[in-house]
Amino acid sequence: MKQLLFSIYFLIFSLSVNAQNTDSITTPIDPKADLKELQKNIKEAKVLSIINQKPNYEQARKKIKAAFRNSQYEANKAFVLMEAGNVEYNCFETERNKPASGAKTNLSTLYLASEKGYNYFHDSYILYNSPDSEGKINKKNNAMLQKKAWNLFENTDGFRMNAADAYKNKDWKSAHKCFNLFLKAIESDILNDYASKNAKISQVLSLYQNDSIVNHAKYYRALCSLKMDSIPLAISDLDDIKNNSFEQNTVLQELSKIYIKQKKLEELEKVLKIGVKNIPSNPWFARNLVNLYLSEKYYNEAIEVVDHLMSLDSINAEYISLKGQLVELQGDTIQALKLYEKSYDIDSLNTTINLNFGRIYYNQATSIENQYFDLRDYEEAYNQSMPIYLKSLDYYKVAFKLDTLHENPTIGRAIRTITYKQFSRADCQNQDELIDLYNDVSRAYSMDVFPR
């Protein structure tokens, strides 16, 4: 009995498996039927996207997608892509002509159709004109692909209108894609072949290929990469245009900041050197290059940088002040003060220069104070050091006013220390005024205030 039940179970199980296998077998491909279906979808997509009738681009795109999924798509890829481009081209033309009938253009629809249409035309053109496809496209269709691709390109200012709109809306990914499309399009065969047959088109395309326009696109593409935190892409673009004059100051600074974060000191040095050489009027590069050398204890290299800059601009207050800092680091405070005084005479409202004065007098006062502390003569320590501290305070107060973004807490710490030394004494005559200054600075640099 058990054997009989087992046999019945096995028979049922086998039938079930066979039934499942039968269901899983796909219908055999019928190339002729599939090709007919593909052609039908393309024909229907054309009808749905006719401009002079009421177009239905959503349905037309569904027909195109069906053609993409067809088994005969690869064998007819260039043709399908061309027709897909035509659907998008018709959509673009419909949107572009809406204002003529009093309607409003949908920019998102317009721009997306131009990008998709161009890419379809481009890919179709490449396939049709490849060696393997020679003779598969007639001259009329070839010319049509070139002309329509050009129209989409030119009527969007090389897709830079698309990019600008996306950039304005902070859609960094789309903006990056459009700037990239512009840069690829100006080098594409489809546009350059078209230009080669038409002097007017050639002249216009040459304008788009102008260095300044190309560098402009690369610059903003790089900014989009930075906004997306796509650092490798940003480095690639910034590095590509770092020697060009367009926005070179910003390009080099952004590239430097990336290398600073990544601690790539060799790359950083190269970029800063370009900045020092090409933009000597901006001390940012010199200051950071000097700081880099100082961090590596390359003192001679640091001095060489500043001396070179001073040879180019002997009355640049920043460079003179920077030389003073280097001299001060080498222990020659007398020479450093002379350089600071010279730089101060040129630019008395420079934050760095006031900081240098404040620091050098602060350090002198501290040194005198410590000498008397060692002798345990605290009253004399105050009497001898305070006049110098007050000279330091004058410069730090100016630096505080100039540091409107409150980026340098060193200013706050120095002013707090000096004012506290004063108002904490019982014989202080202007205690409230000093505490007010102490607390103003403390709030600016997010430090604790003194309780009243």
Salt bridges, closest charged atoms under 4 A:
GLU44 OE1 - LYS63 NZ 2.82
GLU83 OE2 - LYS46 NZ 3.60
GLU88 OE2 - ARG61 NE 2.76
GLU88 OE2 - LYS116 NZ 3.78
GLU93 OE2 - ARG96 NH2 3.21
GLU95 OE2 - LYS98 NZ 2.86
GLU115 OE1 - LYS177 NZ 3.31
ASP123 OD1 - HIS122 ND1 3.05
ASP157 OD2 - ARG160 NH2 3.03
ASP165 OD1 - LYS168 NZ 3.85
ASP237 OD1 - ARG221 NH2 2.50
ASP239 OD1 - LYS242 NZ 2.76
ASP240 OD2 - LYS218 NZ 2.51
GLU269 OE2 - LYS273 NZ 3.50
ASP307 OD1 - LYS323 NZ 2.95
GLU318 OE1 - ARG287 NH2 3.05
GLU328 OE1 - ARG359 NH2 2.51
GLU369 OE2 - LYS421 NZ 2.88
GLU379 OE2 - ARG425 NH2 2.76
ASP427 OD1 - ARG425 NE 3.28
ASP432 OD1 - ARG452 NH1 3.39
ASP436 OD1 - ARG452 NH2 2.13
ASP440 OD1 - ARG443 NH1 3.55
